[in-house]
């Protein structure tokens, strides 16, 4: 599959210079950072679990991004956030087995052995989906959506890419025909309304597809909406949930910046809690930036 990189497509952006702030976010700046490690490591675990049964499932990504990102050119080099994320795991020979599985997947995207590319959530999923499974990818940013479409060209029988607001179209997809799915909700949260839209989308989704696996990524920020989101998700009408957060540093004195991130999973596989108990202390040791590094793990069973 040919990979189209955000870093080499920057000239296309001139025509999109006058855009609303909700369209200004580009994940390429953050590709491969500590938040991506947490998110995609858990995504791999969820997809592995769904693939244990022969019955097909869908992967639905409400904010799919561009699909793949250059680490050695373009946006990712400006802050080189991947150096505090995937780069710290790349050469390790003591990875817990679940983390080794995730790192091996990223290495398959880099067949030359050098860390040049980082897969977004859709490409992580494509590596793990079987012939009978399907993907539905949504991205509102027109430049990223075009690149995403090009990245998945040739997979039309399995993958549908749409330039659309994933929040708005999600309910029309549920329940999916096989009645099995992973729904990943990963908005940029630049607009504070995204926090409430996450809660609303899940509440509506659970009405239509109560047994689906829903995974929400969120940033650890000082703003009230970020701190309150996990507590709001715990109140949703679902029997079981899992909440994990990785903090890599002490909160800054001025209150700015992302100190970590979290994943909240509704209807999680029963094995996920044990996997995270094994992996999270390792991630704290390897990705932590100061003495404030820590993890938190909560779980409610049905």
N, C-alpha and C positions, 0 to 999 in steps of 0.2 A: 504494500500500500504506500503510495507516495505521500510524504509528510510535507505539509505546507506550514512554514514557521511564521509566527507573528513577527519575529524580528526582521524578516526580509520583506515584510509587506507594509512597512511604515509609509511608503509613498502614497498608498491608497487612502490614507487618512485625511488628506487635504479636503476632500469633498465632504467630510463629516465634521469639519472644524466647528461649525455652529450647531451644537447639540445640547440638549438638556443635560443637567448634571447626572441624571440617572443613567446616561449612556456614556459617561466619561471614564468609567472604571475599566481598566485593562488588567486581567489577571496575570499577564506576562511579567509584570513588575515583581510579582510575588511567587512565581512558579518555583516549586521545589522547596519552599521554606518549611519551617517546623509545622505550620498549620496544614500544609499539603501532606506532609508525612503522616500526621494523625488521621486526616480525612481519608486518604487513599489506602492506608494500611487497614482501616476499618472497612472501607468499601470492598477490598479484596476478601476480607473475612465473610462479609455478608453475601457476596456473590458465590464464593466457594460453598457456603451452606446451601443456598438455593439450588446449586448445580448438583447436589447430592442425589436428588430425585430425578428420574428420567423425564418427568412432566416438564414442559416448557415454562418459561417465565419471561416477563418483560423487565427491562431496565428503563426507567423514566428519569430524565435529568432536566430539571426546570430551568437551570442556569448553566448551560453546558460550556460556555466559553469557546475557545478556538480549537480545543482538542489536543493540541501539542504545542510545546514552547521551546524555543532555542535558549540554551543557557550560556552559550558562548558568543552571542551577538544580540543586538537590539535591546529591548526593554529590560530583560532579565539582568543585564550587566550593569545597569545603573546603580542598583543597591546590592546586587549579588546576594539576595536573601537565601538562595539555595545553599550558600556556604554554611549557613546555620541550620540547614535541614538535611536534605538527601546527601549532601557531600560528607556529612559527619558519619554516615552509615555505609558509604560506598565501598570502602576497603575493609570494613570490620569482618573478622572471622569468628566473632563470638556472639553473633546475632541470635536471639531466640528464634525458634523455627518459624513462627508466624511472621515475624519481621523479615526473616531471610527470604520468605516466599514473596513478600512485597518488593524487596530490593531486587530480587532476581527478575521480577516482572519489569521493573524500570530498566534493568540492564539489557533485557531483550529488545527494548526500544533503542538501545545503543549497541548494536552488534559489533562495533569496532573496539569495544572495551573502554572507550573514553566517554566521560559524562558530558554529552553535548545537548541532549534532548531530555525534556521532562514531559511525561504524558499527563494530560488533563484527565478528569474523571471519565469522560466518554471513551478515551483510548484505553484506560485501565479496564473498563468494562468490556470493550471489544476483545481484549486479550483473553478474557475469561468466559465470554458467552459461547454457547454451543450452537450448532446449526439450527436447532429448533427454537432458539430464543430470539427475542426481538428487542430493538432499542428505539426509544422515542426521545429525541434531543431538541431542546428549545433554547434559543439564544436571541436576545432582543437587540444587542449591539450589531448593526448591519455589517461592519467590517469583520468582526469575529465570526458572525454567522456565515459569511461568505467563505472564510477560511475553513470553518468547521465543515461546511458542505463539501468543499474540495478535498478535505482530509478523509472524508468517508465516501467519496466517489467510488463506485464499483461495489458498494455494499447495499445497494438500493433494495434488495430483496429482504434484508434484515434490519436496515437502519432507515428511519425517517427523520430528516432534519428540517426544522421550521424556524423562520425568523419571527419570533413571537414572544410575548410575555408568558413565561412558564406558569406564573401564578394564575393567570387568566384562563389558560387552556387545560390545566391539570384536571379539573373536575369532569371535563368531557371525556377523558380517557379512562375514568374509573367506573366500574371495575374493568380491568383488562380481560380479554377473552379467556386466557388460561387461568384466571383467578389466582395468579401468583405474580408478585412483582416486588422489585426494590425501587422505591421513589427517593431520589436524592434531591434535597432542597438546599441550595448553596448560593443565596443571593449575595451581592457585594455589601449590603447594609450601609451604603453611602447615604441613602435616603432612610431616615429613621422610621418611616412608615413600613419598611421591609419587615421589621420585627413583628408588627401586628399582622402583616399579610402572611407571614409564616404560620402564625397561630390560626388565622382564619382558613388558610388553605388546608391545614391538617384537620381542623374540625370538620370542614366540608368533605375532605377526602375520606375520613373515617366513617361518615354517614354512608358513603357509596361503597367503600371497600375496607371494611373493618379489620380484616385479617392481613392486610398488606404490611410489608416492612417499609417503614418510613425513616429516613436518616436525615437529620438536620445538622448542618455545620453552622457555628456562630463564633464571632471573635470575642475574646476577653478584653473588654474596654472599660473605662471608667464611667461611660455614659450609662444612665439609669436603664435605658431600654435593653442594653446588652446584659446587665446584671439580672434583670427581671425575667428575661426570656425563659431560662430553664424552669423557673417556678411556674410560669404560665403553662409550659408544656406538660408539666406534671399533673395539671388539672384536667387535661383532655380525657375524654371517655375511652380509655384503653386499659386493658388488664395488666399489661406488662410494659416496662420501659427500662432503658439503660441510659445513664448519663455519665460521660467521661470528659474530663478537661485536663489539658496539659498546659501548665504555666512554665515558661522558660526563663523568666526574669522577674525581679521585684518591680511592682508598679512604679512608674516614674513619678517624681515629686510634682511635676506640673500636670499630671493626669493625662497626658497625651500618649498616643502610641498603643499598639497591641502587644500585650505581655504574654499572650497565649491564645488558645482557642479550645472549643469544646465540640463534642458530637452528642446529639440526643437521638436515640434510636427507639422508635415505637415498634412493638412486637419483635423484639430482638431474638435471634437464635439463643437457645438456652446455654450454648457453649461459649458465647462471646464474653461473658463475665470472666470466666476462667482464663481465657486467652489474654484479656486485658490485664488481669492480675499479674500475669507472667511478664507481659511486654512493657507496661507503663513504667515500672521502676527503671528499666533499662533506658527508655526514652528520656527520662528525667536526667539520668547520668550523662548520656551522650549529647542531648540537645540543650541541656540547661546552660544558661549564660552567667548566672550568679547564684548566690545562696537562696534566692527566692524561688528557684525552680522546684516544682512540685506537681503532683497529679492528684486528682479527685475522681473517685469511682462510686457511683450509686446505682442501685438496681432494685426494681420492684417486680416481683414475679406474679403471674396470674394465679 
